[in-house]
Amino acid sequence: MGHSQYNCMQNVKDDAANGLIDIIVHMGDHCYILGMDNDRRGDAYMNAFQPALTSLSWFPIIGNHE
């Protein structure tokens, strides 16, 4: 997934728009280096996710980075 130009969020958004997926079950590790670098990496990660999450339910499961 990631937060750079190599992320797959457009694919997720397209699949949701075409009715191929209804929910995202995210198996942990949503947070990295929190509190460092003014939290820019975490913000970029969730900003990349945001367009897909406007039309889907998101079920985050706690991982070892949360």
mmCIF file of the N, C-alpha and C atoms, coordinates in Angstrom:
data_MODEL
# 
_entry.id   MODEL 
# 
loop_
_atom_site.group_PDB 
_atom_site.id 
_atom_site.type_symbol 
_atom_site.label_atom_id 
_atom_site.label_alt_id 
_atom_site.label_comp_id 
_atom_site.label_asym_id 
_atom_site.label_entity_id 
_atom_site.label_seq_id 
_atom_site.pdbx_PDB_ins_code 
_atom_site.Cartn_x 
_atom_site.Cartn_y 
_atom_site.Cartn_z 
_atom_site.occupancy 
_atom_site.B_iso_or_equiv 
_atom_site.pdbx_formal_charge 
_atom_site.auth_seq_id 
_atom_site.auth_comp_id 
_atom_site.auth_asym_id 
_atom_site.auth_atom_id 
_atom_site.pdbx_PDB_model_num 
ATOM 1   N N  . MET A 1 1  ? 0.843   -1.172 0.000  1.00 0.00 ? 1  MET A N  1 
ATOM 2   C CA . MET A 1 1  ? 0.000   0.000  0.000  1.00 0.00 ? 1  MET A CA 1 
ATOM 3   C C  . MET A 1 1  ? 0.884   1.228  0.000  1.00 0.00 ? 1  MET A C  1 
ATOM 4   N N  . GLY A 1 2  ? 1.321   1.670  1.133  1.00 0.00 ? 2  GLY A N  1 
ATOM 5   C CA . GLY A 1 2  ? 2.241   2.793  1.171  1.00 0.00 ? 2  GLY A CA 1 
ATOM 6   C C  . GLY A 1 2  ? 1.584   4.149  0.974  1.00 0.00 ? 2  GLY A C  1 
ATOM 7   N N  . HIS A 1 3  ? 2.397   5.173  1.051  1.00 0.00 ? 3  HIS A N  1 
ATOM 8   C CA . HIS A 1 3  ? 1.892   6.544  0.952  1.00 0.00 ? 3  HIS A CA 1 
ATOM 9   C C  . HIS A 1 3  ? 2.557   7.297  -0.190 1.00 0.00 ? 3  HIS A C  1 
ATOM 10  N N  . SER A 1 4  ? 3.328   6.620  -1.022 1.00 0.00 ? 4  SER A N  1 
ATOM 11  C CA . SER A 1 4  ? 4.011   7.282  -2.128 1.00 0.00 ? 4  SER A CA 1 
ATOM 12  C C  . SER A 1 4  ? 3.220   7.097  -3.418 1.00 0.00 ? 4  SER A C  1 
ATOM 13  N N  . GLN A 1 5  ? 3.818   7.447  -4.525 1.00 0.00 ? 5  GLN A N  1 
ATOM 14  C CA . GLN A 1 5  ? 3.144   7.274  -5.815 1.00 0.00 ? 5  GLN A CA 1 
ATOM 15  C C  . GLN A 1 5  ? 2.926   5.802  -6.147 1.00 0.00 ? 5  GLN A C  1 
ATOM 16  N N  . TYR A 1 6  ? 3.490   4.893  -5.365 1.00 0.00 ? 6  TYR A N  1 
ATOM 17  C CA . TYR A 1 6  ? 3.362   3.462  -5.629 1.00 0.00 ? 6  TYR A CA 1 
ATOM 18  C C  . TYR A 1 6  ? 2.237   2.802  -4.841 1.00 0.00 ? 6  TYR A C  1 
ATOM 19  N N  . ASN A 1 7  ? 1.375   3.580  -4.208 1.00 0.00 ? 7  ASN A N  1 
ATOM 20  C CA . ASN A 1 7  ? 0.309   2.959  -3.424 1.00 0.00 ? 7  ASN A CA 1 
ATOM 21  C C  . ASN A 1 7  ? -0.806  2.430  -4.332 1.00 0.00 ? 7  ASN A C  1 
ATOM 22  N N  . CYS A 1 8  ? -1.640  1.558  -3.804 1.00 0.00 ? 8  CYS A N  1 
ATOM 23  C CA . CYS A 1 8  ? -2.694  0.904  -4.590 1.00 0.00 ? 8  CYS A CA 1 
ATOM 24  C C  . CYS A 1 8  ? -4.086  1.452  -4.278 1.00 0.00 ? 8  CYS A C  1 
ATOM 25  N N  . MET A 1 9  ? -4.165  2.612  -3.670 1.00 0.00 ? 9  MET A N  1 
ATOM 26  C CA . MET A 1 9  ? -5.461  3.133  -3.245 1.00 0.00 ? 9  MET A CA 1 
ATOM 27  C C  . MET A 1 9  ? -6.417  3.405  -4.405 1.00 0.00 ? 9  MET A C  1 
ATOM 28  N N  . GLN A 1 10 ? -5.922  3.793  -5.563 1.00 0.00 ? 10 GLN A N  1 
ATOM 29  C CA . GLN A 1 10 ? -6.820  4.004  -6.697 1.00 0.00 ? 10 GLN A CA 1 
ATOM 30  C C  . GLN A 1 10 ? -7.482  2.688  -7.100 1.00 0.00 ? 10 GLN A C  1 
ATOM 31  N N  . ASN A 1 11 ? -6.743  1.587  -7.025 1.00 0.00 ? 11 ASN A N  1 
ATOM 32  C CA . ASN A 1 11 ? -7.320  0.273  -7.328 1.00 0.00 ? 11 ASN A CA 1 
ATOM 33  C C  . ASN A 1 11 ? -8.430  -0.074 -6.339 1.00 0.00 ? 11 ASN A C  1 
ATOM 34  N N  . VAL A 1 12 ? -8.192  0.194  -5.068 1.00 0.00 ? 12 VAL A N  1 
ATOM 35  C CA . VAL A 1 12 ? -9.206  -0.074 -4.037 1.00 0.00 ? 12 VAL A CA 1 
ATOM 36  C C  . VAL A 1 12 ? -10.433 0.796  -4.285 1.00 0.00 ? 12 VAL A C  1 
ATOM 37  N N  . LYS A 1 13 ? -10.221 2.066  -4.569 1.00 0.00 ? 13 LYS A N  1 
ATOM 38  C CA . LYS A 1 13 ? -11.336 2.979  -4.839 1.00 0.00 ? 13 LYS A CA 1 
ATOM 39  C C  . LYS A 1 13 ? -12.130 2.529  -6.065 1.00 0.00 ? 13 LYS A C  1 
ATOM 40  N N  . ASP A 1 14 ? -11.437 2.128  -7.133 1.00 0.00 ? 14 ASP A N  1 
ATOM 41  C CA . ASP A 1 14 ? -12.118 1.650  -8.346 1.00 0.00 ? 14 ASP A CA 1 
ATOM 42  C C  . ASP A 1 14 ? -12.913 0.373  -8.074 1.00 0.00 ? 14 ASP A C  1 
ATOM 43  N N  . ASP A 1 15 ? -12.327 -0.551 -7.333 1.00 0.00 ? 15 ASP A N  1 
ATOM 44  C CA . ASP A 1 15 ? -13.030 -1.802 -7.004 1.00 0.00 ? 15 ASP A CA 1 
ATOM 45  C C  . ASP A 1 15 ? -14.280 -1.528 -6.172 1.00 0.00 ? 15 ASP A C  1 
ATOM 46  N N  . ALA A 1 16 ? -14.202 -0.572 -5.260 1.00 0.00 ? 16 ALA A N  1 
ATOM 47  C CA . ALA A 1 16 ? -15.373 -0.209 -4.462 1.00 0.00 ? 16 ALA A CA 1 
ATOM 48  C C  . ALA A 1 16 ? -16.455 0.402  -5.352 1.00 0.00 ? 16 ALA A C  1 
ATOM 49  N N  . ALA A 1 17 ? -16.059 1.283  -6.258 1.00 0.00 ? 17 ALA A N  1 
ATOM 50  C CA . ALA A 1 17 ? -17.022 1.935  -7.150 1.00 0.00 ? 17 ALA A CA 1 
ATOM 51  C C  . ALA A 1 17 ? -17.706 0.919  -8.070 1.00 0.00 ? 17 ALA A C  1 
ATOM 52  N N  . ASN A 1 18 ? -17.001 -0.153 -8.406 1.00 0.00 ? 18 ASN A N  1 
ATOM 53  C CA . ASN A 1 18 ? -17.556 -1.186 -9.280 1.00 0.00 ? 18 ASN A CA 1 
ATOM 54  C C  . ASN A 1 18 ? -18.258 -2.298 -8.513 1.00 0.00 ? 18 ASN A C  1 
ATOM 55  N N  . GLY A 1 19 ? -18.395 -2.140 -7.197 1.00 0.00 ? 19 GLY A N  1 
ATOM 56  C CA . GLY A 1 19 ? -19.110 -3.112 -6.387 1.00 0.00 ? 19 GLY A CA 1 
ATOM 57  C C  . GLY A 1 19 ? -18.357 -4.404 -6.137 1.00 0.00 ? 19 GLY A C  1 
ATOM 58  N N  . LEU A 1 20 ? -17.049 -4.403 -6.346 1.00 0.00 ? 20 LEU A N  1 
ATOM 59  C CA . LEU A 1 20 ? -16.264 -5.620 -6.156 1.00 0.00 ? 20 LEU A CA 1 
ATOM 60  C C  . LEU A 1 20 ? -15.875 -5.852 -4.703 1.00 0.00 ? 20 LEU A C  1 
ATOM 61  N N  . ILE A 1 21 ? -15.816 -4.783 -3.913 1.00 0.00 ? 21 ILE A N  1 
ATOM 62  C CA . ILE A 1 21 ? -15.536 -4.904 -2.481 1.00 0.00 ? 21 ILE A CA 1 
ATOM 63  C C  . ILE A 1 21 ? -16.498 -4.013 -1.704 1.00 0.00 ? 21 ILE A C  1 
ATOM 64  N N  . ASP A 1 22 ? -16.831 -4.438 -0.488 1.00 0.00 ? 22 ASP A N  1 
ATOM 65  C CA . ASP A 1 22 ? -17.764 -3.704 0.364  1.00 0.00 ? 22 ASP A CA 1 
ATOM 66  C C  . ASP A 1 22 ? -17.121 -3.167 1.636  1.00 0.00 ? 22 ASP A C  1 
ATOM 67  N N  . ILE A 1 23 ? -16.046 -3.809 2.060  1.00 0.00 ? 23 ILE A N  1 
ATOM 68  C CA . ILE A 1 23 ? -15.418 -3.468 3.332  1.00 0.00 ? 23 ILE A CA 1 
ATOM 69  C C  . ILE A 1 23 ? -13.925 -3.744 3.236  1.00 0.00 ? 23 ILE A C  1 
ATOM 70  N N  . ILE A 1 24 ? -13.154 -2.993 3.996  1.00 0.00 ? 24 ILE A N  1 
ATOM 71  C CA . ILE A 1 24 ? -11.722 -3.251 4.117  1.00 0.00 ? 24 ILE A CA 1 
ATOM 72  C C  . ILE A 1 24 ? -11.472 -3.738 5.533  1.00 0.00 ? 24 ILE A C  1 
ATOM 73  N N  . VAL A 1 25 ? -10.923 -4.931 5.653  1.00 0.00 ? 25 VAL A N  1 
ATOM 74  C CA . VAL A 1 25 ? -10.479 -5.457 6.940  1.00 0.00 ? 25 VAL A CA 1 
ATOM 75  C C  . VAL A 1 25 ? -8.963  -5.318 6.929  1.00 0.00 ? 25 VAL A C  1 
ATOM 76  N N  . HIS A 1 26 ? -8.483  -4.384 7.721  1.00 0.00 ? 26 HIS A N  1 
ATOM 77  C CA . HIS A 1 26 ? -7.065  -4.007 7.716  1.00 0.00 ? 26 HIS A CA 1 
ATOM 78  C C  . HIS A 1 26 ? -6.380  -4.672 8.895  1.00 0.00 ? 26 HIS A C  1 
ATOM 79  N N  . MET A 1 27 ? -5.513  -5.612 8.605  1.00 0.00 ? 27 MET A N  1 
ATOM 80  C CA . MET A 1 27 ? -4.900  -6.464 9.617  1.00 0.00 ? 27 MET A CA 1 
ATOM 81  C C  . MET A 1 27 ? -3.661  -5.822 10.248 1.00 0.00 ? 27 MET A C  1 
ATOM 82  N N  . GLY A 1 28 ? -3.871  -4.772 10.998 1.00 0.00 ? 28 GLY A N  1 
ATOM 83  C CA . GLY A 1 28 ? -2.826  -4.178 11.821 1.00 0.00 ? 28 GLY A CA 1 
ATOM 84  C C  . GLY A 1 28 ? -1.778  -3.353 11.097 1.00 0.00 ? 28 GLY A C  1 
ATOM 85  N N  . ASP A 1 29 ? -0.923  -2.784 11.904 1.00 0.00 ? 29 ASP A N  1 
ATOM 86  C CA . ASP A 1 29 ? 0.201   -1.960 11.474 1.00 0.00 ? 29 ASP A CA 1 
ATOM 87  C C  . ASP A 1 29 ? -0.249  -0.754 10.658 1.00 0.00 ? 29 ASP A C  1 
ATOM 88  N N  . HIS A 1 30 ? -1.088  0.057  11.259 1.00 0.00 ? 30 HIS A N  1 
ATOM 89  C CA . HIS A 1 30 ? -1.575  1.279  10.630 1.00 0.00 ? 30 HIS A CA 1 
ATOM 90  C C  . HIS A 1 30 ? -0.702  2.478  11.003 1.00 0.00 ? 30 HIS A C  1 
ATOM 91  N N  . CYS A 1 31 ? 0.097   2.341  12.040 1.00 0.00 ? 31 CYS A N  1 
ATOM 92  C CA . CYS A 1 31 ? 0.841   3.472  12.581 1.00 0.00 ? 31 CYS A CA 1 
ATOM 93  C C  . CYS A 1 31 ? 2.327   3.172  12.607 1.00 0.00 ? 31 CYS A C  1 
ATOM 94  N N  . TYR A 1 32 ? 3.082   4.099  12.072 1.00 0.00 ? 32 TYR A N  1 
ATOM 95  C CA . TYR A 1 32 ? 4.534   3.982  12.087 1.00 0.00 ? 32 TYR A CA 1 
ATOM 96  C C  . TYR A 1 32 ? 5.140   5.318  12.498 1.00 0.00 ? 32 TYR A C  1 
ATOM 97  N N  . ILE A 1 33 ? 6.193   5.246  13.241 1.00 0.00 ? 33 ILE A N  1 
ATOM 98  C CA . ILE A 1 33 ? 6.964   6.385  13.745 1.00 0.00 ? 33 ILE A CA 1 
ATOM 99  C C  . ILE A 1 33 ? 6.086   7.552  14.204 1.00 0.00 ? 33 ILE A C  1 
ATOM 100 N N  . LEU A 1 34 ? 5.071   7.235  14.988 1.00 0.00 ? 34 LEU A N  1 
ATOM 101 C CA . LEU A 1 34 ? 4.213   8.284  15.530 1.00 0.00 ? 34 LEU A CA 1 
ATOM 102 C C  . LEU A 1 34 ? 5.018   9.189  16.455 1.00 0.00 ? 34 LEU A C  1 
ATOM 103 N N  . GLY A 1 35 ? 4.732   10.459 16.385 1.00 0.00 ? 35 GLY A N  1 
ATOM 104 C CA . GLY A 1 35 ? 5.399   11.422 17.226 1.00 0.00 ? 35 GLY A CA 1 
ATOM 105 C C  . GLY A 1 35 ? 6.747   11.877 16.699 1.00 0.00 ? 35 GLY A C  1 
ATOM 106 N N  . MET A 1 36 ? 7.136   11.361 15.548 1.00 0.00 ? 36 MET A N  1 
ATOM 107 C CA . MET A 1 36 ? 8.412   11.754 14.962 1.00 0.00 ? 36 MET A CA 1 
ATOM 108 C C  . MET A 1 36 ? 8.151   12.482 13.646 1.00 0.00 ? 36 MET A C  1 
ATOM 109 N N  . ASP A 1 37 ? 9.010   13.388 13.293 1.00 0.00 ? 37 ASP A N  1 
ATOM 110 C CA . ASP A 1 37 ? 8.917   14.116 12.024 1.00 0.00 ? 37 ASP A CA 1 
ATOM 111 C C  . ASP A 1 37 ? 7.553   14.783 11.861 1.00 0.00 ? 37 ASP A C  1 
ATOM 112 N N  . ASN A 1 38 ? 7.019   15.265 12.992 1.00 0.00 ? 38 ASN A N  1 
ATOM 113 C CA . ASN A 1 38 ? 5.729   15.956 12.994 1.00 0.00 ? 38 ASN A CA 1 
ATOM 114 C C  . ASN A 1 38 ? 4.595   15.071 12.442 1.00 0.00 ? 38 ASN A C  1 
ATOM 115 N N  . ASP A 1 39 ? 4.752   13.754 12.584 1.00 0.00 ? 39 ASP A N  1 
ATOM 116 C CA . ASP A 1 39 ? 3.749   12.759 12.149 1.00 0.00 ? 39 ASP A CA 1 
ATOM 117 C C  . ASP A 1 39 ? 3.424   12.820 10.658 1.00 0.00 ? 39 ASP A C  1 
ATOM 118 N N  . ARG A 1 40 ? 4.345   13.318 9.848  1.00 0.00 ? 40 ARG A N  1 
ATOM 119 C CA . ARG A 1 40 ? 4.071   13.454 8.412  1.00 0.00 ? 40 ARG A CA 1 
ATOM 120 C C  . ARG A 1 40 ? 3.868   12.116 7.714  1.00 0.00 ? 40 ARG A C  1 
ATOM 121 N N  . ARG A 1 41 ? 4.615   11.085 8.099  1.00 0.00 ? 41 ARG A N  1 
ATOM 122 C CA . ARG A 1 41 ? 4.459   9.788  7.429  1.00 0.00 ? 41 ARG A CA 1 
ATOM 123 C C  . ARG A 1 41 ? 3.085   9.186  7.717  1.00 0.00 ? 41 ARG A C  1 
ATOM 124 N N  . GLY A 1 42 ? 2.658   9.213  8.963  1.00 0.00 ? 42 GLY A N  1 
ATOM 125 C CA . GLY A 1 42 ? 1.335   8.690  9.312  1.00 0.00 ? 42 GLY A CA 1 
ATOM 126 C C  . GLY A 1 42 ? 0.221   9.462  8.630  1.00 0.00 ? 42 GLY A C  1 
ATOM 127 N N  . ASP A 1 43 ? 0.361   10.778 8.564  1.00 0.00 ? 43 ASP A N  1 
ATOM 128 C CA . ASP A 1 43 ? -0.637  11.598 7.878  1.00 0.00 ? 43 ASP A CA 1 
ATOM 129 C C  . ASP A 1 43 ? -0.690  11.272 6.386  1.00 0.00 ? 43 ASP A C  1 
ATOM 130 N N  . ALA A 1 44 ? 0.475   11.103 5.760  1.00 0.00 ? 44 ALA A N  1 
ATOM 131 C CA . ALA A 1 44 ? 0.517   10.781 4.328  1.00 0.00 ? 44 ALA A CA 1 
ATOM 132 C C  . ALA A 1 44 ? -0.135  9.433  4.060  1.00 0.00 ? 44 ALA A C  1 
ATOM 133 N N  . TYR A 1 45 ? 0.110   8.478  4.939  1.00 0.00 ? 45 TYR A N  1 
ATOM 134 C CA . TYR A 1 45 ? -0.470  7.138  4.809  1.00 0.00 ? 45 TYR A CA 1 
ATOM 135 C C  . TYR A 1 45 ? -1.998  7.201  4.854  1.00 0.00 ? 45 TYR A C  1 
ATOM 136 N N  . MET A 1 46 ? -2.539  7.878  5.849  1.00 0.00 ? 46 MET A N  1 
ATOM 137 C CA . MET A 1 46 ? -3.993  7.956  5.976  1.00 0.00 ? 46 MET A CA 1 
ATOM 138 C C  . MET A 1 46 ? -4.599  8.860  4.905  1.00 0.00 ? 46 MET A C  1 
ATOM 139 N N  . ASN A 1 47 ? -3.889  9.893  4.465  1.00 0.00 ? 47 ASN A N  1 
ATOM 140 C CA . ASN A 1 47 ? -4.398  10.729 3.370  1.00 0.00 ? 47 ASN A CA 1 
ATOM 141 C C  . ASN A 1 47 ? -4.500  9.935  2.076  1.00 0.00 ? 47 ASN A C  1 
ATOM 142 N N  . ALA A 1 48 ? -3.572  9.003  1.836  1.00 0.00 ? 48 ALA A N  1 
ATOM 143 C CA . ALA A 1 48 ? -3.649  8.138  0.651  1.00 0.00 ? 48 ALA A CA 1 
ATOM 144 C C  . ALA A 1 48 ? -4.856  7.208  0.748  1.00 0.00 ? 48 ALA A C  1 
ATOM 145 N N  . PHE A 1 49 ? -5.201  6.797  1.952  1.00 0.00 ? 49 PHE A N  1 
ATOM 146 C CA . PHE A 1 49 ? -6.327  5.896  2.209  1.00 0.00 ? 49 PHE A CA 1 
ATOM 147 C C  . PHE A 1 49 ? -7.684  6.608  2.096  1.00 0.00 ? 49 PHE A C  1 
ATOM 148 N N  . GLN A 1 50 ? -7.717  7.886  2.385  1.00 0.00 ? 50 GLN A N  1 
ATOM 149 C CA . GLN A 1 50 ? -8.968  8.639  2.527  1.00 0.00 ? 50 GLN A CA 1 
ATOM 150 C C  . GLN A 1 50 ? -9.930  8.529  1.334  1.00 0.00 ? 50 GLN A C  1 
ATOM 151 N N  . PRO A 1 51 ? -9.503  8.660  0.072  1.00 0.00 ? 51 PRO A N  1 
ATOM 152 C CA . PRO A 1 51 ? -10.461 8.563  -1.037 1.00 0.00 ? 51 PRO A CA 1 
ATOM 153 C C  . PRO A 1 51 ? -11.195 7.222  -1.087 1.00 0.00 ? 51 PRO A C  1 
ATOM 154 N N  . ALA A 1 52 ? -10.496 6.142  -0.781 1.00 0.00 ? 52 ALA A N  1 
ATOM 155 C CA . ALA A 1 52 ? -11.144 4.824  -0.774 1.00 0.00 ? 52 ALA A CA 1 
ATOM 156 C C  . ALA A 1 52 ? -12.128 4.698  0.388  1.00 0.00 ? 52 ALA A C  1 
ATOM 157 N N  . LEU A 1 53 ? -11.792 5.291  1.524  1.00 0.00 ? 53 LEU A N  1 
ATOM 158 C CA . LEU A 1 53 ? -12.632 5.156  2.711  1.00 0.00 ? 53 LEU A CA 1 
ATOM 159 C C  . LEU A 1 53 ? -13.898 5.990  2.662  1.00 0.00 ? 53 LEU A C  1 
ATOM 160 N N  . THR A 1 54 ? -14.054 6.849  1.665  1.00 0.00 ? 54 THR A N  1 
ATOM 161 C CA . THR A 1 54 ? -15.285 7.629  1.566  1.00 0.00 ? 54 THR A CA 1 
ATOM 162 C C  . THR A 1 54 ? -16.461 6.776  1.110  1.00 0.00 ? 54 THR A C  1 
ATOM 163 N N  . SER A 1 55 ? -16.189 5.607  0.520  1.00 0.00 ? 55 SER A N  1 
ATOM 164 C CA . SER A 1 55 ? -17.282 4.773  0.032  1.00 0.00 ? 55 SER A CA 1 
ATOM 165 C C  . SER A 1 55 ? -17.264 3.361  0.605  1.00 0.00 ? 55 SER A C  1 
ATOM 166 N N  . LEU A 1 56 ? -16.375 3.081  1.521  1.00 0.00 ? 56 LEU A N  1 
ATOM 167 C CA . LEU A 1 56 ? -16.249 1.745  2.113  1.00 0.00 ? 56 LEU A CA 1 
ATOM 168 C C  . LEU A 1 56 ? -16.238 1.822  3.629  1.00 0.00 ? 56 LEU A C  1 
ATOM 169 N N  . SER A 1 57 ? -16.618 0.725  4.243  1.00 0.00 ? 57 SER A N  1 
ATOM 170 C CA . SER A 1 57 ? -16.397 0.585  5.678  1.00 0.00 ? 57 SER A CA 1 
ATOM 171 C C  . SER A 1 57 ? -14.979 0.103  5.877  1.00 0.00 ? 57 SER A C  1 
ATOM 172 N N  . TRP A 1 58 ? -14.340 0.573  6.936  1.00 0.00 ? 58 TRP A N  1 
ATOM 173 C CA . TRP A 1 58 ? -12.972 0.186  7.249  1.00 0.00 ? 58 TRP A CA 1 
ATOM 174 C C  . TRP A 1 58 ? -12.964 -0.409 8.639  1.00 0.00 ? 58 TRP A C  1 
ATOM 175 N N  . PHE A 1 59 ? -12.493 -1.649 8.757  1.00 0.00 ? 59 PHE A N  1 
ATOM 176 C CA . PHE A 1 59 ? -12.432 -2.344 10.023 1.00 0.00 ? 59 PHE A CA 1 
ATOM 177 C C  . PHE A 1 59 ? -10.966 -2.571 10.376 1.00 0.00 ? 59 PHE A C  1 
ATOM 178 N N  . PRO A 1 60 ? -10.361 -1.643 11.138 1.00 0.00 ? 60 PRO A N  1 
ATOM 179 C CA . PRO A 1 60 ? -8.956  -1.812 11.506 1.00 0.00 ? 60 PRO A CA 1 
ATOM 180 C C  . PRO A 1 60 ? -8.799  -2.793 12.666 1.00 0.00 ? 60 PRO A C  1 
ATOM 181 N N  . ILE A 1 61 ? -7.820  -3.657 12.561 1.00 0.00 ? 61 ILE A N  1 
ATOM 182 C CA . ILE A 1 61 ? -7.482  -4.612 13.633 1.00 0.00 ? 61 ILE A CA 1 
ATOM 183 C C  . ILE A 1 61 ? -6.112  -4.220 14.157 1.00 0.00 ? 61 ILE A C  1 
ATOM 184 N N  . ILE A 1 62 ? -5.982  -4.167 15.460 1.00 0.00 ? 62 ILE A N  1 
ATOM 185 C CA . ILE A 1 62 ? -4.748  -3.712 16.090 1.00 0.00 ? 62 ILE A CA 1 
ATOM 186 C C  . ILE A 1 62 ? -3.608  -4.664 15.778 1.00 0.00 ? 62 ILE A C  1 
ATOM 187 N N  . GLY A 1 63 ? -2.472  -4.080 15.403 1.00 0.00 ? 63 GLY A N  1 
ATOM 188 C CA . GLY A 1 63 ? -1.246  -4.841 15.149 1.00 0.00 ? 63 GLY A CA 1 
ATOM 189 C C  . GLY A 1 63 ? -0.185  -4.467 16.154 1.00 0.00 ? 63 GLY A C  1 
ATOM 190 N N  . ASN A 1 64 ? 1.051   -4.843 15.882 1.00 0.00 ? 64 ASN A N  1 
ATOM 191 C CA . ASN A 1 64 ? 2.121   -4.593 16.845 1.00 0.00 ? 64 ASN A CA 1 
ATOM 192 C C  . ASN A 1 64 ? 2.663   -3.168 16.790 1.00 0.00 ? 64 ASN A C  1 
ATOM 193 N N  . HIS A 1 65 ? 2.214   -2.322 15.870 1.00 0.00 ? 65 HIS A N  1 
ATOM 194 C CA . HIS A 1 65 ? 2.663   -0.930 15.825 1.00 0.00 ? 65 HIS A CA 1 
ATOM 195 C C  . HIS A 1 65 ? 1.647   0.025  16.424 1.00 0.00 ? 65 HIS A C  1 
ATOM 196 N N  . GLU A 1 66 ? 0.495   -0.466 16.840 1.00 0.00 ? 66 GLU A N  1 
ATOM 197 C CA . GLU A 1 66 ? -0.519  0.407  17.406 1.00 0.00 ? 66 GLU A CA 1 
ATOM 198 C C  . GLU A 1 66 ? -0.389  0.444  18.918 1.00 0.00 ? 66 GLU A C  1 
# 
